[in-house]
Amino acid sequence: CSWKAASTPHTCSNAAKPGTTVLDYGCGAGLSLLELRKLGADAYGLEADANVRPVADALKLRIHIGSIDDDPFPGVRFDLIVLNQVLEHIPQPDRLLAKLAARLNAGGHVTLSFPNSASFYARRFGRDWINWHIPYHLHHFNSCSMRLFFARCGWRVLSMRTITPNLWTVLQLRAT
């Protein structure tokens, strides 16, 4: 298995190509699924928050409310699985990755975004960095810890980059 990482919302969806089957794990109300549709992908979502159901139904989005343990979308395998700002919330991320790997097609990828705990803003603002987000973020990752984590899980890193969206810069400056 392999993964790609980015650190800005919805950039992971841009890895989709027309005709690919994509699962957005932690898709929220489905904005990313609309983006995936525009890219020509076959989009599926998985979301724990049942409050998204009315939006998903109104937009005719395939969103399973629950977890990967429910065996959502039986028989469907994915070319790309996207986790935008999700992994840091998962109590046992290594177990989740194993379950996601079982749903990948041969040659498939997992693409992630997560707050970078070694970023400029994390260093600059220290304990006031907005992405510590305790108690909701159970893990704090940076490029080194992610490489070690994925190596331990038997995954290969294909690429990694850090991007800070303008909105996060504004929110950080407002918070300090």
Buried (B, 14 or more C-beta within 10 A) or exposed (E): BBBBBBBBBBBBBEBBEEEBBBBBBBBBBBBBBBBBBEBEBBBBBBBBEEEBEEBBEEBEBBBBBEBBEEEBBEEEEBBBBBBBBBBBBBEEBEEBBBEBBEBBEEEBBBBBBBBBBEBEBBEEBEEEBBBBBEEEBBBBBBBEBBBEBBEEBEBEBEEBEBEBBEEBEEEBEEEE
